[in-house]
Amino acid sequence: MCQEGGEAREDCGSREEWTLLFWTSLAVIVPVILTLWCSAQRSKRKTYMKEFFRKSKHGWHYTDLFNKPTYCCVCSQHILHGAFCHCCGVCADEQCLRRADRSLPCKEIMAPSRPDGSTEHRWVRGNVPLASYCAVCKQQCGTQPKLCDFRCVWCQTTVHDDCMDGLADAETCDLGEFHSLIIPPHYLHLVNKLRRRHPDEFTKLGASCGRSWTPVLVLANTRSGNNMGEALLGEFRTLLNPVQVFDLSELTPSKALQLCTLLPPGRVRVLVCGGDGTVGWVLDAVDAMKLKDQDQFIPRVTILPLGTGNDLSNTLGWGAGYAGEIPVEQVLRNVLDAEVVKMDRWKVQVASKGVYFRKPKVLSMNNYFSVGPDALMALNFHAHREKTPSFFSSRIINKAVYFLYGTRDCLVQECKDLDKRIELELDGERVALPSLEGIIVCNIGYWGGGCRLWEGMGDEPCPPTRLDDGLLEVVGVFGSFHCAQIQVKLANPVRLGQAHTVRLVLKNSTMPMQVDGEPWAQGPCTITITHKTQTFMLYHSAEQTDDDDDESSSSDPESPAPHDSPRPPWLTTTVQA
């Protein structure tokens, strides 16, 4: 009996162990299977959405969470996750997405006008912008927790449901505040019907859009600086014709600027959203238009700074960096008010020693060329950004990394004895060099992310600089620590002179070099910098630069307002737009 009881207890214990093992395995395996299944479904849905968005006429953008109360334009129900069109503003949840794509048309980039030449409103119901007011009763729209009120996708007029019948000229759209920047759909329709595409024909068609019509093209680099490019693309497509807004990750500047050849000559303005490298890319495309005999279609270029340094933007009065502190509407107003100025562009020719059968390396320069510690920092930064690009998605992080590399170079001094390795000629005359670590050749007033390099502390008289004088400013620095002192106005650079042509001969060893923030390591060579061309840029005189903050914050009641401050010395003349 005792033996049978022992066997029964052993069998019971064994069953309990197997039961525990079974439920433990089930508790581990089931969540893994569910996770894998959900991941597969999510990937499948993402692929389906991507294909669906690619074929759609809407500019759909899927989101898991809207940043404000949003209602489906099809079923009128509140939605947390779904898709919205950043061209016309239509919103739909996932279940209604196909129906919305079929039944709700998007902005038409090209369409005929009415018989009287006017444009019709294109109304979208619901989800009006925050703090928008009715054009009839002047009361706030979109205050009810439901799909209500209307917005025109062209002129951005908002109207209550009950006020729609009382709207004067309810069928006529004047394209709103930015009518002088928008390419109307009827203009492209007429261009498409032209038998002879001649500049005179475009001028005649442009007359129907008004004498002040200066259409703007927006070219955005979605990978610049704080990665704001994608959001800005959506905002500009909402306010303008989507055909005039380009993503440079999908289309090159050369192809985007071909739209200029369908617009009245001398009228077009181009807004580049990106860093100094993106601006240089666009300006190279502008130069390519000259080689195609399209000089009369050359646009005026302005900048919305999204990069890290943004020295050219700072020089032209557009600020040291954009982080959404002013709305896109104000950016467009600033573009309207900007002045046209000329800017020199330069050719940098690098001929390596001992290589006789290879063509010299030719680069375009807008900002500056340098050899020495600042180029070394840029080279180290560029190498690490290529390895881990996702880490360098913030302007603050980028500047912090630059600071770390500069601090390290203060201790290592990799570029010392530069004066023994290099020879400098200004307009054919040899210049005796002191004991330097770096040489910087500047075309613009700012360098190193907001420092007025040529002026230094401003306590010593120096020749004036201009963007269009055909002269380069050449300075020397004693090292990374000296660069830091110049940036905080505790030291002056070594001013080596101004010249129309600069020639540098690197006799031996390898040195870091950069042109407009694009660095490389260069062996023995001869570098020649000569004038290339001039281009039209837009200067924003009302913008306040970082160095003027202290002056504008003065409590003196007689101190001038920012927009009344004197123009910089290089802006002595402006060009008629």
Helices and strands as residue ranges (DSSP letters): H 2-55, E 60-63, E 70-71, E 78-79, E 82-85, E 91-93, H 97-103, E 123-125, E 150-152, E 158-159, G 164-166, G 176-178, H 185-193, H 199-207, E 216-220, H 229-239, G 242-244, E 245-247, H 253-256, G 257-262, E 269-274, H 276-291, G 295-297, E 300-305, H 311-315, H 328-337, E 339-352, E 361-365, E 368-371, H 373-387, G 389-391, H 395-412, H 418-421, E 422-426, E 429-431, E 438-442, E 472-477, H 480-487, E 494-499, E 502-506, E 511-515, E 518-522, E 525-539, G 546-548, H 549-552, G 562-564
